[in-house]
């Protein structure tokens, strides 16, 4: 999916007439995906893409060049536009590139500026926003553009990215979006992602994105009462997550899982399920012995004594079990 988002609060700061030559001068355009969304693009947005497609010798007014990504794609722009629109670019363009021989010169560096760790499509989206106050996004680059918007201090671009991500959220991408939202302090996006996960938890926990969550974010998800999945399935999902994290981080399973495991509601499991859980737990030590002992104690005493009350509350997707009626009314 591809869509152009425009900042409604302000018009483009730079006239395409003054900055860009006409389409006839620049030659034919390259076809772009998603024709329906392309038709929404204002003329200045279309001219921006024509600017990037023009040959530098035919359009020498562009006075700065970036070499972007592993593809080493050349991206041309106007120094004055980038400097007055973005503080980060202003600082970058006032310093000579690494290895330059004229770093002590008073004249601004000419580049090229090497940005090897950025996808060209992502960088072009940032440049497009700086020129037009709008951005063409798709689901493959939206999160990376969000990352760039934070790095470059572009709050309006960040808002456009968040809106697009919320509008196009999917089961496969929601965990990655939640991780980014937590990382960059996007509270509204965090809440939106969590509500999405709560609505289709059983599908989400089977995704690769779920297995790549950090322990802090996973623990936050597990605190929700509205997860639409049974606790036994949730324990299994956390076990799979822990083994993946253990392999990636090269740390023991009990260590990487310490924080999320605290949020598993073991007292909700039936005695036969706890027996099976103990058998599996002997192999990987995922769950501390004292947590399992507390669950058995809740069964023996028929109340949640000594267990945090949140661990005795059934979630929205918890399958009813006979002993549940003894837990919540007496939970402390």
N, C-alpha and C positions, 0 to 999 in steps of 0.2 A: 504494500500500500504506500502511495506517495501522495503527499498533500502539502500545499503551500500555506503557511501560517503567517499572518501579517499583524504587527503590533498596531492595534486600533487607536492607541493614544497619540500617535504622532505620524506625520507624513514623512516620506523619505527626505533625508537631510541634504541630498545631493541630486540635482537635476540630471536626468540621463542625457538631456540635450547638451548640457555643458561638459559632461564627463565622457560621454560615449558617442561614437559616430553612428550614423544610421545603419540599418541592416544592409542596405545596398552596398555601402562601403566595406562592410565586414564580410560579405559573402554569405552563402547559404548556411543555415544552422544544422546542427546535428539533431536528429530526432531524440526526443526525451520521453521517458516512460510515463504512463498514467495521463492520458490525454485529457481526461475530465478535470483533473487537478491543474493541469497546465493552463486550461482555459481561465482559471481563476487568477492567474498571475497577472499583476499589473504590468504595464509596458516596461517600467524601469527594471522590474525583476527579470523580464525576458532579455532586455538589453544587457543586463549583467552577465548572463550566460554567453551572449554573443561576444562580450568583451573578452572572456576567458578563451573563446575559440579562435580569436583573431591572432594572426602571426605577429610577434613582437616587432619585426622590422617594419611592418605595415602600420603599426600603432605605437610609435616610440614614446608617446606621452606617458605611458606607464613606466614609473621610475623605480620600482622595487620588484624583486623576483624571489620567490620561495621555491625550494626544491623539497617536495613533500613525499613522505612515505617511502617504503621499500621500492616502489615503482619509480621513484625520483621524478615525479610529475612536476613540471614547471607551472607555477601559479603566479600571474602578474597582477599588480595592483598599483594604486597611487599612494605614495607615502603620506601625503597630506590628509587623505581620507582616513587611513588607518590610525594615524597619530592623533587626530582630533576626536575620533570616535572611541578609542580604547587606550587606556592608560598603559596596559601591558605592551601593546605595540609601540606606543610612544617611547617607552624605555628601550625596547628591542631595537628600534630604528635609530636610536641615538648612540648606540654602541656598535663598534666595529665587530664583524663576525670573528670567531675564533680563527687564528692563523693569519689574519689580515695584516698586511705590511704597513698600512696607513692608519693604525689605531690611534696614533697621537695627533692625527690631522683634525683640524677644526671642522672640516666638511663632513656631512653625514655619510655613514658607510653605504656603499652601493650594493652590497650583497654579492652573490646570492645567499639567502638565509636557509640553512639546512634544518628541516624538521622531519627527521627520519622516523619518529615514533608516532606520527599522526597519519591516519588514512586520508588520502587526497579528498575523497568525497566529504569527509567530516570537516576538513579545513575549508573547503569551498563553501560549505554551508555557513560557517562562521563569517567568511568574507562576504558572502551574499547578504547576511544580516547587516553587516556594517555599512554596506552600500544602500540597502533598500528598506531596512526595518522589517523585513519579512524573511522567511526561511522555508525552503523546500525540504521536507523530512520524509523519511520512510522508516519502517520498523527495524531495519538493519543498522541504521546510524543514529537513531534518536537518542539512545542512552549515551553514546560517545559524544554527540553534540552537546548534550547536557553537561557531561564532564568538562568539555572545552569551554562551555559558557561560564562555568564556575572558575576554571583556571584563568580565563581572560577577564573575569569580573564583569560579565555582561548579564545583568539581572533581567533585562527584558527578554533576551534570548533564552535565558533559563526558564522564564515563565511560559514562553511559547513551547519549549520542549516538554515541560511538565504537562501542559494542556494536551499536546499530541499524545504523549505516553498514556495519559489517563483515558483518552478517547479510543485508543487502539490496543488496550491491554489484552493480553491473551494468557491462557494457562501456561504456555511454554515460556513466556517472558516475564510473568508477574514477579517471580522471586528475584530475578536480576534487577528488575525495576525497584523492588523493595530494598534490596541491598544498596543500590545507588541512592535512593531517597534517604536512607539512614546515614550513609556516608557523607552526603552533602547537606544534611539538615533540612530536607524538604518535608516538613511535617504533613502538609496537605496530601502530598503524594504517598507518604507512608500510610496514612489512614485509608486512602483509596485502595492501595495495594492490599492491605490487611483485610479490608471488607471483601475484596475480590477473592482472596484466599479462603476466607471463611465460607464463601458461597460455593466453592468447588474444591474443597480440601482434598478429597480422595484422589482427584485427578492431579492436583498440584504436587502432592508428595511423591508422585511417580516420575516427576520431571528431573532432568539434569540440573536445572536451575536450583531446585530444592537441595540437591546434594552439594551444591557449591555455595550455599549460604554460610556466612560466618557464624560462629557459635553465639555471639551476642544477638544477632538478628533472629536466628532460629529460636533462641530462648524467648525472645519477644513474641514470636508467633505462637509458641506453645503456651503462653500465658492466657491466651484467649479462651473464653468459655463458649465461643460460637463456632469453633471449628467443626465442620460437618464430616467427621470421621470418627470411627470407634477407637478407643484407647489402645486396643491390642494392635490395630493397624498402624497407629501412630508410633508405638514402641518399635515396631519393625522398620518403619521409615527412618526413625532416628538411628537405629542400629546400622542401616545401610549408609546413612549420612556419615556416621562416625567412622566407619571403615574407609570410606572415600577420603575423609579429612585426615585420617591417620596416615594413609598412604601418601597423600600430597604433602602434608606437613612433616612427615617422618617423625611422628610422635605417637606414644601409646594411645590406644582407643580410650581407656578411662580418662586420660588427661585431656584429650581434645573434646570429650563429651561431657566433662564435669558440669558445665553451666547448663546446657539444655536438659540433661537428665534430671536435674532438680525440678523441672516443670512437668515431668511425666506423672500422671495420676494413677499410680499403681494400686491404691485401695479400690479403684473402680473395677479391677480385674477379678474374675471368679477364682476360687481356690485351684481348680484344675488348670487355669491359665497361668497362675502364679507358679505352679509346679513346673510347667513347660518353660516358663520364663527363667526360672532358676537353672534349668538344665542348659539352656542356651548361654546363660550368663557365666557359667563355669568355663566356657570356651574363650570368651573375650573380655570378661569382667567389665562390661559396659556400665552396669548399674551397681553402685555401692551396696554391700551386703546390708548395711543399716537401713537403706531405703526399702529393700525387700522385706526385712524384718518388721518395719513399721507397717507395711501393708498386711502382713500376717497378723500382727497385733490388732489391727482394725477389725479383721475378721473374727478373731478370738473374742474380743470384747464387744463386738457388734456396735462399735462406735468409732469415731475418728479421733480418739484420744491420742495426743502426742503427735498428730499429723496436721500440718497447716491446712486450714479450712479449704483453701483453693484446690488442694489436691483431692478433696472428697466431693467436689462439685462435678456432676456429669456435664459433659459438653453437649452441644446441640446434636452431634452425631453419635453420641454414646449409646450403644445398645443396652437396653434395660437388663439388669441382672437382679436376682432375688435379694441379694444383700444390700442393694443400694438404699432401700428404705431405712436401713439402720444407720447410715452414714451421715447424711447431711443434717438431719434434725439435731444431732448431738455433736456436730463438728464444733470445735473450739477455735 
